[in-house]
Amino acid sequence: MALAQTKKVKVEELESVRGIAALLVVLYHIPSWNPFIHHLPVIHGGGFMVDLFFVLSGFVIFTAYHSKLKGWSDVARFQFLRFGRLYPVHLLMLGVYLAIETLKYVLQTKFGIASLSKPPFEENNFYAFLRELFLIKAFWPNETAMTFNSPAWSISAEFYTYLIFALITLYLNKIKTLVFPLIGLVAICMLFVYQPEHYNFMLRCLAGFFTGCTVANVIHKHSQESRTVLPVFIIPMSIILILSVTVIAHGFYGYGLVIYPASALLIAGILLSKNNVFNRYLSKPWLVWLGTVSYSLYMSHGAVLWFYNQFIRVAFRHPEIMIRGISTPQFTTVQSILLAIVYIAVCLVLAQLMYSHIEKPFREKSRKLLQLN
């Protein structure tokens, strides 16, 4: 197989990994309609998949841009493309959440129907809106940053991490392959030593992104020299490590930090192992599609869940209990599984629509503005 063909297949495989991770994040955010689903270890620890996103992002960005940022114009083009990739979907979802808060406010003031969870515009206030609008929410404490579309904290962190990457590549190009692993290692050490439960968003992004840059550099060197092939057991071993994090770890510190080397090992195993059952499975078109729409899925699933939760609350009128400050209807195990399946199906349909009509068109427009092919 030609090198160009190999690269294409391998990128598709990583797209599939991204898609699977996004789906686990969606499952992670399903309310505790029944303890059975919510307490399944791989779902209960689904928040770690965001850190896997960061490692994948670092790998992809380094592979695409490590030798292309040679001046300020290149940096500006790079950052503009990242903006065109992230911001349109983010802005749309911010508008949706603003509409939700407005709806809650109208229902409460005009019809006397109070929110069973958080009062309108209490946490999602004007200042929270500005943090969302300017993509700076990741610089605030975790609880403060979880306003409006809470998953947007990760793209806030990524957007400025992209800028750090670009500036290091521009000004420290000769030693960037030393600086990148150093940043990743320092961020991981800070997470390990200080265990900042309430202020760790940027650290998690730096740890994951620059770990991804590091593994990309290693793979790049091997592809240029001898194309070293890793044994196939590296892939299942890395998967077991990642799953063990979701089962064992209780926070984004301690054993939870294994997610970064485990994710790097998974990428290396996929790209440097001979063609095997894992590679063939990850090349399945439906999995590649899942990865393609993963960003739209990740950004929209919270809003879908809000509307879905209101629908099942009105339609079924089941007893509700407060879980983490949110009034949550309770169902049997079978009912919860069926509700989860329908919810995921709705999320996937909406993700495809958003990808087709928002994400992809605006990404193409941003490239055309820069006269890129």
PEQUILIN-V920623 format. One record per residue. N is the residue number from 1. RES is the residue in three letters. PSI is psi in whole degrees, 0 to 359 (999 if undefined). Layout:
n res psi
N RES PSI
N RES PSI
This chain:
n res psi
1 MET 135
2 ALA 156
3 LEU 318
4 ALA 320
5 GLN 320
6 THR 316
7 LYS 318
8 LYS 315
9 VAL 316
10 LYS 321
11 VAL 318
12 GLU 321
13 GLU 320
14 LEU 328
15 GLU 319
16 SER 318
17 VAL 317
18 ARG 319
19 GLY 317
20 ILE 317
21 ALA 318
22 ALA 321
23 LEU 322
24 LEU 326
25 VAL 319
26 VAL 314
27 LEU 323
28 TYR 326
29 HIS 359
30 ILE 130
31 PRO 164
32 SER 64
33 TRP 331
34 ASN 137
35 PRO 335
36 PHE 307
37 ILE 312
38 HIS 330
39 HIS 4
40 LEU 126
41 PRO 315
42 VAL 333
43 ILE 318
44 HIS 331
45 GLY 20
46 GLY 342
47 GLY 337
48 PHE 344
49 MET 337
50 VAL 323
51 ASP 326
52 LEU 321
53 PHE 314
54 PHE 318
55 VAL 315
56 LEU 318
57 SER 315
58 GLY 319
59 PHE 312
60 VAL 315
61 ILE 317
62 PHE 314
63 THR 320
64 ALA 330
65 TYR 2
66 HIS 338
67 SER 12
68 LYS 349
69 LEU 91
70 LYS 355
71 GLY 174
72 TRP 328
73 SER 323
74 ASP 319
75 VAL 316
76 ALA 318
77 ARG 317
78 PHE 311
79 GLN 326
80 PHE 319
81 LEU 322
82 ARG 321
83 PHE 315
84 GLY 334
85 ARG 320
86 LEU 319
87 TYR 320
88 PRO 314
89 VAL 319
90 HIS 314
91 LEU 320
92 LEU 313
93 MET 328
94 LEU 319
95 GLY 321
96 VAL 315
97 TYR 326
98 LEU 321
99 ALA 322
100 ILE 314
101 GLU 320
102 THR 318
103 LEU 316
104 LYS 320
105 TYR 316
106 VAL 316
107 LEU 323
108 GLN 317
109 THR 327
110 LYS 329
111 PHE 359
112 GLY 21
113 ILE 101
114 ALA 148
115 SER 138
116 LEU 352
117 SER 261
118 LYS 132
119 PRO 149
120 PRO 137
121 PHE 20
122 GLU 300
123 GLU 320
124 ASN 68
125 ASN 189
126 PHE 318
127 TYR 322
128 ALA 322
129 PHE 317
130 LEU 320
131 ARG 321
132 GLU 314
133 LEU 321
134 PHE 10
135 LEU 43
136 ILE 11
137 LYS 335
138 ALA 346
139 PHE 356
140 TRP 164
141 PRO 151
142 ASN 313
143 GLU 321
144 THR 327
145 ALA 347
146 MET 50
147 THR 166
148 PHE 239
149 ASN 93
150 SER 324
151 PRO 346
152 ALA 349
153 TRP 326
154 SER 324
155 ILE 333
156 SER 312
157 ALA 317
158 GLU 319
159 PHE 317
160 TYR 337
161 THR 324
162 TYR 317
163 LEU 319
164 ILE 315
165 PHE 313
166 ALA 317
167 LEU 321
168 ILE 317
169 THR 325
170 LEU 312
171 TYR 337
172 LEU 41
173 ASN 320
174 LYS 334
175 ILE 15
176 LYS 328
177 THR 350
178 LEU 324
179 VAL 318
180 PHE 307
181 PRO 331
182 LEU 316
183 ILE 315
184 GLY 316
185 LEU 317
186 VAL 317
187 ALA 318
188 ILE 318
189 CYS 322
190 MET 321
191 LEU 323
192 PHE 316
193 VAL 313
194 TYR 341
195 GLN 57
196 PRO 85
197 GLU 331
198 HIS 6
199 TYR 57
200 ASN 5
201 PHE 309
202 MET 323
203 LEU 318
204 ARG 320
205 CYS 315
206 LEU 318
207 ALA 312
208 GLY 313
209 PHE 313
210 PHE 341
211 THR 319
212 GLY 319
213 CYS 320
214 THR 313
215 VAL 328
216 ALA 319
217 ASN 318
218 VAL 313
219 ILE 322
220 HIS 317
221 LYS 318
222 HIS 323
223 SER 332
224 GLN 331
225 GLU 274
226 SER 356
227 ARG 55
228 THR 136
229 VAL 125
230 LEU 152
231 PRO 148
232 VAL 335
233 PHE 349
234 ILE 322
235 ILE 305
236 PRO 327
237 MET 318
238 SER 323
239 ILE 318
240 ILE 319
241 LEU 315
242 ILE 316
243 LEU 324
244 SER 327
245 VAL 316
246 THR 335
247 VAL 317
248 ILE 316
249 ALA 144
250 HIS 9
251 GLY 175
252 PHE 54
253 TYR 180
254 GLY 230
255 TYR 336
256 GLY 335
257 LEU 349
258 VAL 340
259 ILE 329
260 TYR 305
261 PRO 328
262 ALA 318
263 SER 319
264 ALA 320
265 LEU 322
266 LEU 315
267 ILE 314
268 ALA 318
269 GLY 319
270 ILE 318
271 LEU 334
272 LEU 8
273 SER 153
274 LYS 160
275 ASN 128
276 ASN 183
277 VAL 326
278 PHE 313
279 ASN 318
280 ARG 320
281 TYR 318
282 LEU 348
283 SER 2
284 LYS 134
285 PRO 321
286 TRP 329
287 LEU 320
288 VAL 320
289 TRP 317
290 LEU 320
291 GLY 325
292 THR 320
293 VAL 9
294 SER 323
295 TYR 314
296 SER 321
297 LEU 313
298 TYR 318
299 MET 335
300 SER 345
301 HIS 331
302 GLY 317
303 ALA 320
304 VAL 318
305 LEU 322
306 TRP 310
307 PHE 321
308 TYR 319
309 ASN 322
310 GLN 322
311 PHE 311
312 ILE 333
313 ARG 315
314 VAL 320
315 ALA 322
316 PHE 335
317 ARG 49
318 HIS 160
319 PRO 149
320 GLU 149
321 ILE 157
322 MET 122
323 ILE 116
324 ARG 43
325 GLY 8
326 ILE 128
327 SER 120
328 THR 120
329 PRO 149
330 GLN 136
331 PHE 168
332 THR 169
333 THR 312
334 VAL 316
335 GLN 319
336 SER 319
337 ILE 316
338 LEU 318
339 LEU 320
340 ALA 319
341 ILE 314
342 VAL 317
343 TYR 314
344 ILE 319
345 ALA 316
346 VAL 317
347 CYS 317
348 LEU 320
349 VAL 313
350 LEU 322
351 ALA 318
352 GLN 316
353 LEU 317
354 MET 320
355 TYR 315
356 SER 324
357 HIS 345
358 ILE 296
359 GLU 303
360 LYS 312
361 PRO 317
362 PHE 327
363 ARG 319
364 GLU 322
365 LYS 320
366 SER 324
367 ARG 320
368 LYS 324
369 LEU 330
370 LEU 6
371 GLN 47
372 LEU 151
373 ASN 999
